[in-house]
Amino acid sequence: MQNSEGEERADNNAAGRACVGRGLAYAEVMSNRELVIDLVSRLPENTPLPEIAREIEFLAGVHEAREQAKRGEGMPVEDVRKLVRQWATKSS
């Protein structure tokens, strides 16, 4: 079931996003739509659609990670560092 725009905005505000990613700062009070409009408006005019899509996916991933962390579903940073070291060792 989809939220109304007001409910969506309330959900976004509750998320407490003061997200800084790729040099873009997003105010806590911005809706998802406003976040994407802001992101796209900061890209160069000739940005290819696939790159725009990747930027939006990145933004969505950051948002999801922050939500997971709020729910206590994240991993401790030291565990992540160990995983990265393991991945780096396997690819060498």
C-alpha positions, 0 to 999 in steps of 0.5 A: 500500500502506497503512502500519501505524499504527506505520509511519505514526506513524514517518513522521509523526515523521520528518517533523519537524512542529513546525507552527504554523498558524492559532495551533495548535502541533503537537508533532513526535510527533503522528500525522495522526489526533492532529493532526486530533483536536487541530485539531477540538477547538480549533474552536468547537462550532458550526463548520460541516462545510465549515469543518472540512474547509477547516481539515483541508485547510489542515493537509494543505497545510502538511504537504505543503509542508514535505515538499516543502521537505525534498525540495528541491522548494520555491521560493526565497522571492524567486521566490514574492514575484515570482509574488505581485507578478505575480498582484497586478498581473494582478488589479488 
